[in-house]
Amino acid sequence: MKISALVFFSFLTLLFSSCGENAIQEEMVEQKVIDFGKVVETDSLISPRELFSDAAYILLKTPDSLKITIASKIREIGDKLFILDQKREVVFAFDKAGNFQGIVGSQGEGPGEFSEVSDFDVYDNQVYIYSRGDFSVYIFDSSTLEFIRTIKFTDWGSQISVLASGNLALYSYLIEGEDNYNINIYGAEGELVDKRMAYNKNGSYEAMNYTGFINGNYYTYPLSSIIYKIGEGTEEDSVKYEINFPDRFPESSTSNYMAFKESERNKNNENILTKFELGGKDEFICYYHFREGSSNGFTFGVRLASGETFGHLNLKHAAKGKADIYVRMFFKGPYNSPFYSKQSKSFLIASNVESIGQASDEIMGYMESGSVYDEELLNLLSQTDLEETIVMKFKLKDSL
């Protein structure tokens, strides 16, 4: 009896263990697919603000001659915020109260000077300024803003990312010569250590600046809605997420730019993923292109830690009559994207000055009607010019 009972118990343990492993494997597979076409539809559209557990606002105080135009990237490190102005091609430094601390580096030909700022990143208390025209990265101390050293490249790129290892990944959406890779990875001294993101040269590929990105160790191909993770120390990269939404542009056509343009001309509703960001608890934020009747644009998509998803079918977005003050000020794609800070475990996003300029009357109407959720934001807007840049710092709710 004891032996039979032991065998039976072992069988049950093996059975439940097997079921548990299968459940975990299935869950891992499910987590790789985020479908904004399969959301819980609501009686009325939800404001993005309703997905946040809390929000704080920082008014950026810059000299009149240095107003931010497009805050295309934000990084938090130490006691500072660093913001790339896409039009001015400079990186601003602010303290956590929004006080202007200076500009990182300067244009010129001397030590630590560069011709432009194409992109930047931060790592280990240092700021990495990438100048495409100089084929170089310029490294500065994040506390003092003092120049440290330069890393030279021989390859052209459009974006950089400092990987988890400290290596630099240079992403290019233009492939030159016989090279079949979009990402070159360099060591601390600028030595080439790896190539990733193999690209198919067949078709009629043409670069666009609102699709195809590198973000940390993650990247997407142009026109693609699949996100890969760079597997440092491994031979292959892995698929992290596949993003679905209504009428998604087919992956089989991602190397055929003309197919996408034909779709655009004929309004075939073939939509694309644009910017994306990953949070600390498997949270996910992105913009994707959509059409809805006569309206089309780039809408905000959110996946909470619970797995609940929110897109244009249940979330307020930029279509006429379907926005609110948070959409108009902060969440209008494809460029104005939130950035996740591992330091504060929060997302950061700057107000979209161009969107505010186009919708200033509408925003004033929201303020007068009392439809601003946050009193802190309302007070800031009431006391400052609408076109002053405001940073929202927020965390996502685990579930709604």
Disulfide bonds with the S-S distance in Angstrom:
none
